[in-house]
Amino acid sequence: MDKWEYLVVRTFGGVVMTANGIEVGEMSGGQPMGEMLYEFLEARGPEGWEVVGMAGVREGSEIVLKRPFIEEEE
């Protein structure tokens, strides 16, 4: 059976604000500051992540990515 790991990203104004609940963007003067969603997704593709879902949430979006989970050998 396949195992997956997930990455949940929240955006505001096209800027990534959180990734798996960890703040990666910030608000400055009422404007979101940080990595643009397109750049964030472009960087995740080579790491094996793919978008599997998206929903609009309070002035932004929530995007779900997944990739195969690889257990590290000890």
N, CA, C and O atoms as a MOPAC input file, in Angstrom:
PM7 MOZYME 1SCF
protein

 N      0.83900 1    -1.17900 1     0.00000 1
 C      0.00000 1     0.00000 1     0.00000 1
 C      0.88900 1     1.25000 1     0.00000 1
 O      1.85800 1     1.32800 1     0.75600 1
 N      0.55900 1     2.21000 1    -0.84000 1
 C      1.33100 1     3.44700 1    -0.92400 1
 C      1.13100 1     4.29200 1     0.32500 1
 O      0.04100 1     4.33200 1     0.89600 1
 N      2.19100 1     4.96300 1     0.73600 1
 C      2.12200 1     5.93000 1     1.83000 1
 C      2.46100 1     7.29200 1     1.24600 1
 O      3.29800 1     7.41300 1     0.35100 1
 N      1.79100 1     8.32000 1     1.77100 1
 C      1.97400 1     9.67200 1     1.25700 1
 C      2.31100 1    10.62900 1     2.38700 1
 O      1.94800 1    10.39900 1     3.54000 1
 N      3.00500 1    11.69900 1     2.04700 1
 C      3.15000 1    12.81400 1     2.97100 1
 C      2.49600 1    14.01400 1     2.31000 1
 O      2.46700 1    14.12800 1     1.08500 1
 N      1.97400 1    14.90500 1     3.13600 1
 C      1.19000 1    16.03400 1     2.64200 1
 C      1.78800 1    17.35700 1     3.07500 1
 O      2.43300 1    17.46300 1     4.11800 1
 N      1.55500 1    18.36200 1     2.24800 1
 C      1.97600 1    19.72500 1     2.53000 1
 C      0.75900 1    20.61400 1     2.27700 1
 O      0.23400 1    20.65800 1     1.16500 1
 N      0.31600 1    21.31900 1     3.31700 1
 C     -0.84500 1    22.20100 1     3.20300 1
 C     -0.34700 1    23.64100 1     3.25200 1
 O      0.29000 1    24.05800 1     4.21900 1
 N     -0.64400 1    24.38600 1     2.20600 1
 C     -0.14600 1    25.74900 1     2.03600 1
 C     -1.33300 1    26.70800 1     2.05200 1
 O     -2.33300 1    26.47900 1     1.37200 1
 N     -1.21700 1    27.77800 1     2.82700 1
 C     -2.23000 1    28.83400 1     2.82400 1
 C     -1.62900 1    30.08000 1     2.19000 1
 O     -0.48300 1    30.44100 1     2.45900 1
 N     -2.41700 1    30.72500 1     1.34900 1
 C     -1.95100 1    31.92000 1     0.65800 1
 C     -2.86100 1    33.10500 1     0.95300 1
 O     -4.00300 1    32.94700 1     1.38300 1
 N     -2.33300 1    34.27300 1     0.71400 1
 C     -3.10900 1    35.51000 1     0.80400 1
 C     -2.53500 1    36.44500 1    -0.25400 1
 O     -1.33800 1    36.73500 1    -0.25000 1
 N     -3.37600 1    36.90600 1    -1.14400 1
 C     -2.91200 1    37.81100 1    -2.19000 1
 C     -1.82800 1    37.22700 1    -3.07500 1
 O     -0.97600 1    37.96000 1    -3.57800 1
 N     -1.84900 1    35.89900 1    -3.27400 1
 C     -0.85900 1    35.24100 1    -4.12500 1
 C      0.46700 1    34.97200 1    -3.44700 1
 O      1.41000 1    34.50500 1    -4.08600 1
 N      0.55100 1    35.26700 1    -2.13400 1
 C      1.77600 1    35.05900 1    -1.36800 1
 C      1.57200 1    33.89400 1    -0.40400 1
 O      0.52200 1    33.79400 1     0.23100 1
 N      2.55400 1    33.02100 1    -0.28800 1
 C      2.48200 1    31.89100 1     0.64200 1
 C      2.65300 1    32.43800 1     2.05700 1
 O      3.66200 1    33.06600 1     2.37900 1
 N      1.63800 1    32.18400 1     2.90200 1
 C      1.67600 1    32.68600 1     4.27800 1
 C      2.06800 1    31.59000 1     5.27400 1
 O      2.82500 1    31.84700 1     6.21000 1
 N      1.55500 1    30.36500 1     5.07700 1
 C      1.92300 1    29.25400 1     5.95200 1
 C      2.11100 1    27.98300 1     5.13100 1
 O      1.51100 1    27.81700 1     4.06900 1
 N      2.95500 1    27.09200 1     5.64300 1
 C      3.16400 1    25.76400 1     5.06100 1
 C      3.14100 1    24.77900 1     6.22500 1
 O      4.00300 1    24.81600 1     7.10300 1
 N      2.14600 1    23.90300 1     6.21800 1
 C      1.91900 1    22.96200 1     7.32600 1
 C      1.88200 1    23.67900 1     8.67100 1
 O      2.45000 1    23.21100 1     9.65800 1
 N      1.20400 1    24.82400 1     8.69100 1
 C      0.99900 1    25.56600 1     9.92400 1
 C      2.16600 1    26.42800 1    10.36400 1
 O      2.06600 1    27.13100 1    11.37000 1
 N      3.26600 1    26.38900 1     9.63800 1
 C      4.43900 1    27.19400 1     9.98700 1
 C      4.40300 1    28.48300 1     9.16000 1
 O      4.29100 1    28.43800 1     7.93500 1
 N      4.49900 1    29.61800 1     9.83000 1
 C      4.45100 1    30.90400 1     9.15000 1
 C      5.69300 1    31.09600 1     8.27600 1
 O      6.82500 1    30.99000 1     8.74600 1
 N      5.45300 1    31.37900 1     6.99900 1
 C      6.56900 1    31.61700 1     6.07100 1
 C      6.46800 1    32.98300 1     5.39100 1
 O      7.43300 1    33.45100 1     4.78800 1
 N      5.31100 1    33.61300 1     5.48900 1
 C      5.10500 1    34.95500 1     4.95500 1
 C      4.65000 1    35.85400 1     6.08600 1
 O      4.40700 1    35.39200 1     7.20000 1
 N      4.53600 1    37.14800 1     5.79300 1
 C      4.09500 1    38.07800 1     6.83600 1
 C      3.29400 1    39.21100 1     6.22500 1
 O      3.35000 1    39.45200 1     5.01900 1
 N      2.55300 1    39.90100 1     7.06800 1
 C      1.81700 1    41.07700 1     6.64000 1
 C      2.63800 1    42.30200 1     7.01000 1
 O      3.15900 1    42.39000 1     8.12200 1
 N      2.75400 1    43.24100 1     6.09100 1
 C      3.48600 1    44.47700 1     6.34200 1
 C      2.67400 1    45.62100 1     5.74800 1
 O      2.49500 1    45.70400 1     4.53300 1
 N      2.18900 1    46.49300 1     6.61000 1
 C      1.37000 1    47.61000 1     6.12700 1
 C      0.10700 1    47.14700 1     5.43000 1
 O     -0.36500 1    47.80400 1     4.50200 1
 N     -0.45000 1    46.01900 1     5.86600 1
 C     -1.66900 1    45.49000 1     5.25500 1
 C     -1.44200 1    44.70700 1     3.97400 1
 O     -2.40200 1    44.25500 1     3.35100 1
 N     -0.19100 1    44.54000 1     3.57100 1
 C      0.13900 1    43.80800 1     2.35000 1
 C      0.89800 1    42.52800 1     2.69000 1
 O      1.76400 1    42.53500 1     3.56500 1
 N      0.57500 1    41.41900 1     1.99800 1
 C      1.32600 1    40.18600 1     2.23800 1
 C      2.73300 1    40.29100 1     1.65000 1
 O      2.91300 1    40.79600 1     0.54100 1
 N      3.71800 1    39.81500 1     2.39200 1
 C      5.11100 1    39.84200 1     1.95000 1
 C      5.67600 1    38.42800 1     2.07200 1
 O      5.48100 1    37.76100 1     3.08800 1
 N      6.37400 1    37.97800 1     1.03500 1
 C      6.98400 1    36.66100 1     1.06600 1
 C      7.05200 1    36.06500 1    -0.32000 1
 O      6.95500 1    36.76800 1    -1.32500 1
 N      7.22100 1    34.76700 1    -0.35700 1
 C      7.37000 1    34.06100 1    -1.63200 1
 C      6.03100 1    33.96100 1    -2.35400 1
 O      5.01600 1    33.60600 1    -1.75400 1
 N      6.03800 1    34.27100 1    -3.62900 1
 C      4.83300 1    34.15500 1    -4.44000 1
 C      4.49600 1    32.68000 1    -4.63600 1
 O      5.38700 1    31.83200 1    -4.69200 1
 N      3.20100 1    32.38400 1    -4.73800 1
 C      2.74600 1    31.00400 1    -4.85800 1
 C      3.39600 1    30.30200 1    -6.04600 1
 O      3.83500 1    29.15900 1    -5.91700 1
 N      3.46600 1    30.95900 1    -7.19100 1
 C      4.05200 1    30.34100 1    -8.38000 1
 C      5.48700 1    29.90200 1    -8.10500 1
 O      5.87600 1    28.78900 1    -8.46000 1
 N      6.27200 1    30.76900 1    -7.47600 1
 C      7.66200 1    30.43100 1    -7.17000 1
 C      7.74800 1    29.27100 1    -6.18100 1
 O      8.59500 1    28.38900 1    -6.31400 1
 N      6.85800 1    29.28500 1    -5.18600 1
 C      6.82900 1    28.21900 1    -4.18100 1
 C      6.54000 1    26.86800 1    -4.84700 1
 O      7.22200 1    25.88000 1    -4.57900 1
 N      5.53100 1    26.83600 1    -5.71000 1
 C      5.16200 1    25.58500 1    -6.37900 1
 C      6.25300 1    25.12100 1    -7.34200 1
 O      6.53400 1    23.92600 1    -7.42900 1
 N      6.86200 1    26.04900 1    -8.06000 1
 C      7.95500 1    25.68900 1    -8.97500 1
 C      9.10200 1    25.01800 1    -8.22100 1
 O      9.72200 1    24.08700 1    -8.73600 1
 N      9.38600 1    25.48200 1    -7.01400 1
 C     10.46600 1    24.90600 1    -6.20400 1
 C     10.08500 1    23.55000 1    -5.62400 1
 O     10.96700 1    22.72900 1    -5.37200 1
 N      8.80200 1    23.29200 1    -5.40500 1
 C      8.36800 1    22.02300 1    -4.81200 1
 C      8.29000 1    20.89300 1    -5.84600 1
 O      8.46000 1    19.72700 1    -5.49100 1
 N      8.04000 1    21.21600 1    -7.09900 1
 C      7.92300 1    20.18600 1    -8.13500 1
 C      9.11700 1    19.25500 1    -8.20400 1
 O      8.93400 1    18.03800 1    -8.16900 1
 N     10.34500 1    19.77800 1    -8.30200 1
 C     11.51900 1    18.90900 1    -8.35700 1
 C     11.72600 1    18.06700 1    -7.08800 1
 O     12.45600 1    17.07600 1    -7.10000 1
 N     11.06900 1    18.48100 1    -5.99600 1
 C     11.14600 1    17.71400 1    -4.74500 1
 C     10.12100 1    16.58200 1    -4.72100 1
 O     10.04700 1    15.82900 1    -3.75000 1
 N      9.32600 1    16.46200 1    -5.79900 1
 C      8.35200 1    15.37900 1    -5.89400 1
 C      6.93400 1    15.73300 1    -5.46700 1
 O      6.05900 1    14.86700 1    -5.48100 1
 N      6.68600 1    16.97900 1    -5.08800 1
 C      5.35500 1    17.39800 1    -4.65800 1
 C      4.45900 1    17.66300 1    -5.85700 1
 O      4.91400 1    18.17400 1    -6.88100 1
 N      3.17800 1    17.31000 1    -5.72700 1
 C      2.18400 1    17.65000 1    -6.74000 1
 C      0.91800 1    18.14200 1    -6.06000 1
 O      0.53600 1    17.65200 1    -4.99700 1
 N      0.26900 1    19.12300 1    -6.69100 1
 C     -0.97000 1    19.67800 1    -6.14700 1
 C     -2.08600 1    18.66600 1    -6.35200 1
 O     -2.27600 1    18.14900 1    -7.45300 1
 N     -2.83500 1    18.38500 1    -5.26100 1
 C     -3.93900 1    17.43200 1    -5.34700 1
 C     -5.27600 1    18.04000 1    -4.93900 1
 O     -6.32200 1    17.41100 1    -5.09300 1
 N     -5.23900 1    19.27200 1    -4.41700 1
 C     -6.48800 1    19.90600 1    -4.03200 1
 C     -6.29200 1    21.38100 1    -3.75100 1
 O     -5.19200 1    21.84200 1    -3.44800 1
 N     -7.40700 1    22.11600 1    -3.86000 1
 C     -7.35000 1    23.56000 1    -3.62100 1
 C     -8.73300 1    24.03300 1    -3.22600 1
 O     -9.73800 1    23.55900 1    -3.75600 1
 N     -8.78300 1    24.98000 1    -2.28200 1
 C    -10.05900 1    25.55700 1    -1.85700 1
 C     -9.84800 1    27.02200 1    -1.51200 1
 O     -8.78300 1    27.41300 1    -1.03600 1
 N    -10.87200 1    27.82200 1    -1.75600 1
 C    -10.82100 1    29.21900 1    -1.35200 1
 C    -11.12300 1    29.32300 1     0.13400 1
 O    -12.07200 1    28.71000 1     0.62200 1
 N    -10.32200 1    30.09400 1     0.85000 1
 C    -10.53000 1    30.31200 1     2.28400 1
 C    -10.26200 1    31.77100 1     2.61600 1
 O     -9.19000 1    32.28200 1     2.29100 1
 N    -11.18500 1    32.43900 1     3.24000 1
 C    -11.03600 1    33.80400 1     3.75100 1
 C     -9.97100 1    34.63800 1     3.04600 1
 O     -8.86000 1    34.78300 1     3.55700 1
 N    -10.28700 1    35.16700 1     1.92100 1
 C     -9.41200 1    36.06800 1     1.17300 1
 C     -8.12600 1    35.42000 1     0.67600 1
 O     -7.14400 1    36.12000 1     0.42500 1
 N     -8.11300 1    34.13900 1     0.53500 1
 C     -6.92600 1    33.45000 1     0.04700 1
 C     -7.28900 1    32.06900 1    -0.45000 1
 O     -8.41200 1    31.82500 1    -0.89000 1
 N     -6.33600 1    31.18100 1    -0.37400 1
 C     -6.59500 1    29.80600 1    -0.78500 1
 C     -5.78000 1    28.85400 1     0.07900 1
 O     -4.78000 1    29.22900 1     0.69000 1
 N     -6.24200 1    27.61700 1     0.10600 1
 C     -5.52600 1    26.54300 1     0.77600 1
 C     -5.24000 1    25.49900 1    -0.29300 1
 O     -6.14900 1    25.03900 1    -0.98500 1
 N     -3.98800 1    25.13500 1    -0.41900 1
 C     -3.56000 1    24.21000 1    -1.45900 1
 C     -2.93400 1    23.00100 1    -0.78800 1
 O     -2.10200 1    23.13500 1     0.11000 1
 N     -3.33800 1    21.82100 1    -1.23100 1
 C     -2.81600 1    20.57400 1    -0.67400 1
 C     -1.92500 1    19.91400 1    -1.71400 1
 O     -2.33000 1    19.71100 1    -2.85900 1
 N     -0.70500 1    19.58100 1    -1.30100 1
 C      0.24100 1    18.86700 1    -2.15300 1
 C      0.55200 1    17.53200 1    -1.49900 1
 O      0.44200 1    17.38900 1    -0.28200 1
 N      0.94200 1    16.55400 1    -2.30900 1
 C      1.36500 1    15.27400 1    -1.74700 1
 C      2.52500 1    14.72200 1    -2.55700 1
 O      2.74200 1    15.09400 1    -3.71000 1
 N      3.26200 1    13.82500 1    -1.91700 1
 C      4.32200 1    13.09100 1    -2.60200 1
 C      4.47000 1    11.75500 1    -1.89600 1
 O      4.07700 1    11.62700 1    -0.73600 1
 N      5.02800 1    10.75900 1    -2.57000 1
 C      5.22800 1     9.46800 1    -1.92300 1
 C      6.11100 1     9.60200 1    -0.69100 1
 O      7.12600 1    10.29800 1    -0.70900 1
 N      5.71300 1     8.93600 1     0.36400 1
 C      6.48700 1     8.92900 1     1.60200 1
 C      7.55200 1     7.86200 1     1.48600 1
 O      7.26000 1     6.70500 1     1.18300 1
 N      8.79400 1     8.25800 1     1.72900 1
 C      9.91300 1     7.31500 1     1.66500 1
 C     10.49200 1     7.19500 1     3.07000 1
 O     11.00100 1     8.16700 1     3.62900 1
 N     10.41000 1     6.01600 1     3.62300 1
 C     10.94600 1     5.78700 1     4.95200 1
 C     12.47000 1     5.73900 1     4.87200 1
 O     13.05400 1     5.06000 1     4.02800 1
 N     13.08300 1     6.48100 1     5.77800 1
 C     14.55300 1     6.49200 1     5.81400 1
 C     15.06400 1     5.22600 1     6.44800 1
 O     14.53600 1     4.76900 1     7.46200 1
 N     16.10100 1     4.65200 1     5.84600 1
 C     16.70000 1     3.44300 1     6.39600 1
 C     17.63800 1     3.81500 1     7.52800 1
 O     18.34900 1     4.81800 1     7.45200 1
 N     17.63800 1     3.01300 1     8.56900 1
 C     18.51500 1     3.27700 1     9.71200 1
 C     19.86600 1     2.63400 1     9.53800 1
 O     20.72600 1     2.75700 1    10.41000 1

